[in-house]
């Protein structure tokens, strides 16, 4: 009986109470299309924004319930979940997890920091339905 009670308490204590908070800014909710990529020229932070067209209607869709769709990730990896903590978007997809820092966010524009070796940014505009 003691073992059964321990299992029941453990099961219920590991459900919703331990989920990470979503902390989703309302401006982020919606469909986004990448429009530009910034890459510095040389060793400084000066550079140019280069126009990008993926040919997709939207590249990222952030839903209110914490679900995300990224069409560019491929068939078995395009749907996952996300939350926002400390100005970073944390993704979980069937193919792995990732973090993407937010450089700037408004109702119409999202700029993400995609720096790996050098400072680089991606600019998205919100798709109006």
N, C-alpha and C positions, 0 to 999 in steps of 0.2 A: 504494500500500500504506500509506503514511504517513497519507493522508487517511482510509482505512478504519479504521485503528487509532485515530485521533483520534475518529471518529464513535462507535466502539464504546465507548471509554472515557468519552466525554461522556454517552452514553445510560445506561450503568450508574451513573455517578456522580450522575445526576439522579433516581434512583428513590427508594427508601425512605430513604436517608440524609438527604435534604433535606426530608422531611416534618416538619411541626411536631409536637412532642410533644403528646399528647392531654391529659395531666395532669388526668384526670377524677376528682373526688372520688367515692368509692363511694356516698356519701349522695345524690348527684345522679341516679344511675342509677334509672330507673323512670318511671312515668306520673304527671303532675302536673295538678291542676285548680285554676284560679284561683278564689279564694273572696272576696277583699277587695281594695279599692283605697284607698290612703291619699292624701288631698289636704289640704294645709294650708288653714286658713281665715285670710285676711288675709295679712300680710307675714311672720308668724312661722312656726315649725315646728310649732305646735300645730294639730291638725286632728282629723279623724275617719276611722275605717275604714268604708268603705261596702261592703255586701255585693254581690258580683258573681256572676251565674249566666249562663254562656254557653250552657247547654243541651247542652254536649258532655260525653261520659263523661270525657275527659281533654283538656286543652288543649295540653300539651307532653309528648312522650315522648322522654326521653334514653336512648339505647341504649349498652351497654358498648363497642361497636365505634366509637363516635364519630358514629353516625348520629342524626338528630333528625327528629321529625315534629311539626309545628305545624299543626293542622287549621284554625286561624283565618286562615292566610295565603292560602288559595285553592287551587284545583285544581292549577295548574301550579307552585306554589311551596311546597307544604307539606312536602316531604322535602328534607333537606340534611344537612350535617355540622356538627359543633361541636367545640371544645376549650375548655379553661379555662386562662387565664394571668393571674396576678396578681389573682385574685379577680374575674375578668370572664369571662363566657361569650362566646366568639366564634363567630358563626353564619355559614355559607355556604349560601345557597339559590340555585336557578336564577335567581331574580329579584333577587338582591343579597346583600350582606354586612352584618352588624350586630354590635354589641357591647352586652352587657347586664351591668352591674355587679351582683354578688351582695352584698346588704346582710346577709343572714343565711341559713345553711343548716344543717339538722339532718336526721335520718333521716325526719322527718315534715313538715317545713315549709321552704319556700323563699321568701325575700323578695328581690325584685329592685328595683333603683333605676331607675325609668323617668323620671327627671327630664329635662326638656328646658328649659322656661322656669322652672318652679318645682319645688320638691322634691316628688316623688311616688313612691310605692311600690306594688308589686303583691305580694300574698300568695297562695301556692299551698300546697295540702296534697297529700301523696303519696296516690295512689289505690291502695288495697289490692286485690289481685286474688284 
